Amino acid sequence: MSKKDRYMSKQPNTEQKPMEDVAPADLSKTEDTKIIPEVGKAEAAHVYGDVKIVDGKVVHGEAAPVTESKPVQNMGTSIPVVGQKPVVVKAQATAAVPLNVRKLNGLIKAYEDKIPLQSRSDRSQYDSINAMIDLCNYLNRINDPAVFEAFLKYFQRNQNPGQPMDYEIALNGIFMIQNKNTKTRVSATHSCFLELAELRKSLKKRKYGYTVTAMKAMEISEPLAQWILAKAASRN
């Protein structure tokens, strides 16, 4: 054997053998593997037995169950919905009717309730005149411009033929009134408001037909007479 051969025989064999392909371990046979996605994250949590890997970090211990997050509901309170505007209910303000005007309206209603009886053939056909007496006495007993104004508006709306303030309906049965002063007051109250209503709707400028003295002589109260003259001179 030559020196070269002896030298080569002493060198370690450095020739590497080809590595055999090793099949990856089937983890499904040895350990129970679960993939639990976390809400709101792209990463996944891997559980291998008692070992949990979250975002690349090893976490020991039993994996906490993942529960679906739900919006919290407050009992007894309303949670506004996004994009929905709250409904606002506006309360309509109504002007309070003064007590004296309410009393006037009550007397007017009592009078109107008796008007249908005028078509009867018995004595009740004249019951409406008794209600008209109460209405005229109230107008001459009180000193309230709001009451006078309210009655004038009612008179203007209901003075046409067949309506409550028409002469034939309003004074139906006036001859039944025994008291002379009461009979004069009822007739004069209707006449004074009729004159005022005609004057205010007339396009021609003219004076009111009665003076305060004349109205007082017809059993009209002075406060009502003064108000009627002032209203006749005003266009408001």
C-alpha positions in Angstrom: 0.0 0.0 0.0 1.4 3.3 -1.0 1.8 6.2 1.4 -1.1 8.0 -0.2 -3.4 5.1 0.3 -2.4 4.7 3.9 -3.0 8.5 4.5 -6.4 8.4 2.9 -7.5 5.4 5.0 -6.8 7.3 8.2 -9.0 10.3 7.2 -12.6 10.2 8.6 -15.3 9.6 6.2 -16.9 13.0 5.7 -19.2 11.9 2.9 -22.8 12.8 3.9 -25.5 10.4 3.1 -28.7 11.8 1.6 -31.4 12.5 4.3 -34.5 10.5 4.1 -37.8 12.4 3.8 -39.6 12.3 7.1 -43.3 12.6 7.0 -44.6 15.4 9.3 -46.2 14.2 12.5 -50.0 13.8 12.3 -51.0 15.9 15.3 -54.6 14.9 14.9 -53.6 11.3 16.0 -51.7 12.3 19.1 -53.2 15.5 20.4 -56.5 17.3 20.1 -55.8 20.5 18.1 -58.4 23.3 18.0 -58.3 26.6 16.2 -60.4 29.3 18.0 -60.6 32.6 16.1 -60.8 35.6 18.4 -63.3 38.2 17.7 -62.0 41.3 15.9 -58.5 39.8 15.2 -57.0 38.2 12.1 -54.7 35.9 14.2 -55.9 32.6 15.6 -55.4 30.9 18.9 -54.1 27.3 18.7 -54.6 24.8 21.5 -52.5 21.7 21.8 -53.8 19.8 24.9 -53.0 22.0 27.8 -50.8 24.4 25.8 -52.4 27.4 24.1 -50.5 29.6 21.6 -52.0 33.0 21.2 -50.5 35.3 18.6 -47.3 33.3 18.7 -47.0 33.3 22.5 -47.3 30.1 24.6 -50.0 30.3 27.3 -50.2 27.5 29.8 -53.3 26.4 31.5 -56.8 25.6 30.3 -58.0 27.7 27.4 -60.8 30.1 28.3 -63.9 29.6 26.3 -64.5 32.2 23.7 -68.0 33.8 23.9 -69.7 35.9 21.4 -69.9 39.5 22.4 -73.4 41.0 22.4 -74.5 44.6 23.0 -75.5 45.3 26.5 -79.2 46.2 27.0 -80.1 48.6 29.7 -83.3 47.5 31.3 -85.8 50.4 31.5 -83.8 52.7 29.3 -84.0 53.2 25.5 -80.8 52.9 23.5 -80.9 55.2 20.5 -80.5 53.5 17.1 -77.7 54.9 14.9 -79.1 56.9 12.0 -82.6 57.2 13.5 -83.7 60.6 14.6 -85.7 60.8 17.9 -89.3 61.7 17.4 -90.1 65.0 19.1 -93.8 65.6 19.8 -94.6 69.3 20.1 -97.3 70.1 22.5 -99.8 72.6 21.0 -100.3 75.6 23.2 -103.9 76.5 23.6 -105.0 79.8 25.1 -106.9 79.4 28.3 -110.5 80.5 28.1 -111.4 82.9 30.9 -113.9 81.8 33.5 -116.4 84.5 32.7 -116.3 83.5 29.0 -116.8 79.9 29.9 -119.9 80.9 31.8 -121.1 82.8 28.8 -120.5 79.7 26.6 -122.5 77.6 29.1 -125.5 80.0 28.8 -125.3 80.0 25.0 -125.3 76.2 25.0 -128.3 76.1 27.3 -130.1 78.5 25.0 -129.3 76.5 21.8 -130.4 73.3 23.5 -133.9 74.8 23.8 -134.2 76.0 20.2 -135.4 72.7 18.8 -138.4 72.9 21.2 -139.7 75.9 19.2 -141.3 73.5 16.7 -143.5 71.9 19.3 -147.1 72.8 19.7 -147.2 72.9 23.5 -146.0 75.4 26.0 -142.4 74.1 25.8 -142.0 75.9 22.5 -141.3 79.0 24.5 -138.6 77.6 26.8 -135.9 79.1 24.7 -137.0 82.6 25.8 -136.2 81.8 29.4 -132.7 80.8 28.4 -132.4 84.0 26.4 -133.4 85.9 29.6 -130.6 84.3 31.5 -128.1 85.2 28.7 -129.2 88.8 28.5 -129.2 89.3 32.3 -125.6 87.9 32.5 -124.4 90.3 29.8 -125.9 93.3 31.7 -124.8 92.2 35.1 -121.1 91.6 34.4 -118.4 94.2 33.5 -116.0 92.1 31.4 -114.9 93.2 27.9 -113.8 89.7 27.1 -117.4 88.5 27.6 -118.8 91.3 25.5 -116.3 90.5 22.7 -117.0 86.8 22.8 -120.8 87.4 22.5 -120.4 89.9 19.6 -118.4 87.3 17.7 -121.0 84.7 18.4 -123.8 87.1 17.3 -122.0 87.9 14.0 -121.6 84.2 13.2 -125.3 83.4 13.9 -127.4 86.4 12.9 -128.6 85.1 9.5 -132.2 83.8 9.0 -132.7 80.5 10.7 -129.7 80.9 13.0 -129.8 81.2 16.8 -129.5 85.0 16.8 -132.0 85.6 14.1 -134.8 87.9 15.4 -137.6 85.4 15.0 -135.7 82.7 16.8 -133.9 84.7 19.5 -137.1 86.6 20.6 -139.6 83.8 20.0 -142.1 83.9 22.9 -141.0 87.3 24.2 -144.6 88.1 24.8 -144.6 85.5 27.5 -142.3 87.6 29.7 -144.4 89.2 32.5 -141.8 91.6 33.9 -141.8 94.7 31.8 -138.1 95.7 32.6 -136.9 92.1 31.8 -138.9 92.2 28.5 -137.3 95.5 27.6 -133.8 94.4 28.5 -134.0 91.2 26.4 -135.4 93.1 23.3 -132.9 95.9 23.7 -129.8 93.7 24.2 -130.6 91.9 21.0 -131.3 95.2 19.1 -128.0 96.8 20.4 -125.9 93.9 19.3 -127.7 93.6 16.0 -127.0 97.3 15.3 -123.4 96.9 16.2 -122.9 93.8 14.0 -124.5 95.6 11.0 -122.4 98.6 11.6 -119.2 96.7 11.7 -119.8 94.8 8.5 -121.0 97.9 6.6 -118.6 99.5 4.2 -120.1 102.9 4.8 -118.9 105.0 7.8 -121.8 105.9 10.0 -122.6 106.6 13.6 -124.0 104.0 16.0 -127.8 104.4 16.3 -127.9 104.5 20.2 -126.4 106.7 22.8 -125.4 105.6 26.3 -128.4 107.5 27.7 -130.7 105.8 25.3 -129.3 102.3 26.0 -129.5 102.9 29.8 -133.2 103.8 29.3 -133.7 100.4 27.7 -132.3 98.6 30.7 -128.8 98.2 29.2 -126.1 98.4 31.9 -123.7 101.3 31.6 -120.5 99.1 31.3 -122.1 97.3 28.3 -123.4 100.5 26.8 -119.9 102.2 27.0 -118.3 99.1 25.5 -120.7 99.0 22.6 -120.1 102.7 21.7 -116.3 102.2 21.9 -116.6 99.1 19.7 -118.7 100.9 17.2 -116.1 103.7 16.9 -113.3 101.2 16.5 -112.6 99.0 13.5 -110.6 96.5 15.5 
